[in-house]
Amino acid sequence: RSSDLMAGAGMAGGPFPAPQAAMAAREVNTASLCRIGQEAVQDIVLRTMEIFQLLRNMQLPNGVTYHMGTYQDRLGKLQEHLRQLTVLFRKLRLVYDKCIENCAGLDPVPVEQLIPYVEEDGSKHDDRGASNPLRFATEERKEIIEVNKKMKQRNQQLKQIMDQLRNLIWDINSMLAMRN
């Protein structure tokens, strides 16, 4: 009889009562919520682009419509897109509110502490154990700086050679002009 009572009250006979199981199912990771929000934003952008495409192709209802059926079809599509856009904005608002609720107890961390970087003298400002990718990025940066220096030197040499050739051609042209 107790299992009938639990079933009648909307509770499962498992290890968790139904309200706790439903609550655990509703507890969604904040990162997953952000992904859902990102997908909602992408859908909003897609729907908005489709709305603008429909508006661009629609004729204005100035009484000179060629195909009233086509106009009504496009108008119906436009209204459906607007309805879906409203639903997507509501979904985005719910996701945003849930993310704010989940992050309410967290201490805000300055952005500068989240991004590891190295100064010219090689001292690190972030000692979180991301040394391997940081070291790789530092070495790559040094290589790029070295290649840039070599390219600047090479460009300077080429510029000097071009100036010498220009002067030589100028001198040759001047001598030829004097001979004639």
N, C-alpha and C positions, 0 to 999 in steps of 0.2 A: 503493500500500500504506500510506503514512503516513496518508491520510485514513481508511482502514479501521481503522487502529490507534486514531486519535482517536475515531472513532465507537464503537468497541468499548469505549473507556475512558470513554465518557459525555461526550465533548467535541464541541462543534460546530465546523464548519470555518470559522466566521466570524472577525471581527477579534478577538473575545474568546473565550478558552476557556470552556467551560460553567460551571465553578465561579465564575469572575469574573462572568459574566453573571447567574448565579443570585444571587450576593452583591449585585450592583447592583440586582437586582429586589427583594431583601429590604431594602435600605437605604430606609427610609421616613422621610419628613420628620417631625420631632417634632410639628409642628402638625397633620399628618394623623393621627398617632397620637392626639393629644388629641381630635380630632374623632371618631375611631373609639371612643375611650373614652367620650366624651360620649354617642354613640349607644348604646353598651352600657349606660351608666347609665340612659338613657331607657327602653331595653328592659327592664332590670331592674325599674324602677319600674312599667312597664306590666304586666309579668308578675306582680309582687307584688300590684298592684291586682286583677288577674284572679283570683289565688289567693284573696284575701280575699273577692271577690264569690262565688266558688265555695263557699268555706267558709260564708259567710253563708246561701247558698241550700241547702246540704246538710243533710239530716236526720241527727241523731246515730244511730249504729247501736245503738239500745236495744231492738231487737226489734220495734218498732212501725213499720216502714217500709211505706209504702203501695205503692210501686213499686220493687221490688228492681232492676229493669233500669235505671231512671233513676238510682238510687243508685250502681250499678256504673259507669254511664257517667260520672257526675260524679266519681267516685273515680278513674277512668282519666284524665280530663282533668286532675284535680288532680295526679296523679303525673307526667303529661307536662309540666305547667307547672313542677313542681319540678325535673324533669330538665333542662328548658331553662334554668331559673334557675341551676342548678349550672354548666351550660356557659357561660352569660353571665358568671358570676362568675370562672370560669377565664380566659375571654377578657379580662375587665377586668384581672385580675391580670397576665396576659402583657403587655398594653398598658402597664400601670403600670410593670412591671419594665423594659420597653424604654425608656420615657420617662426613667426614673431613670438607666438606662445611658447614654442619649444626652446627658443633662444633667450627667453626673458631672464632666466637665472644665470646666464653666462656673463662673465666679465668681458667687456669689450677689449680687444687686443689691438693696439695700433698697427696699422698696415706695415709700417717700417719693420716691425719685429717678425712679420710673416714672410718677408722676402729676404733671403740671405744674399749678402753682397760682400765684396772684398775691396778694400781701398788699395791705392797704388803701393803702399808699403807692405801689403800682403796680410795685414791684420784682419781677422774675421770679426764681423759684427754679429754673427749668429753661430752659436756653438751647439747646434742641435744634432749633430751626427750626420749631417748631409755633406760630409767632407769629400766623399768620393765624387759625386757629381759636381760639387763645388770646385774641387781640384781640377777636374776635367775641364770645366768651363774656364777656370783661371788660366790653365795651360793653353787652351784654344785662344783665349783673348790675347795672351802674350805672343803666340804665333802670328795672329792677325796683325798685331802692332808691329812685329818685326817685318812681316811681309810688306806692310804699308810703308815702313821706312825704306826698305829696299826699292820699292816701286817709286818713291819720291826721288831717291838718289838716281835711279835709272832714268826717270823722266827729266831730271835736271841735266844729266849727261846728254840725253837726246836733244834737249833744247839748245845746249851749247853747240852740239854738232850742227844742228839746223841753222843756228845763227852764223857759224863759220861758213857753211855752204852758201848761205844767202849772201854773205859778204864777198865770197869768192866769185859767185855768179855776177854780183854787182861790179866787181873789179874787171871781170872778163868782158862784160857788156860795155863798160866804160872804155876799155882799151880798143874794142872793136869799133866803137863810135868814133874814137879819135883817129883811127886808121882811115876811115872812110871820109 
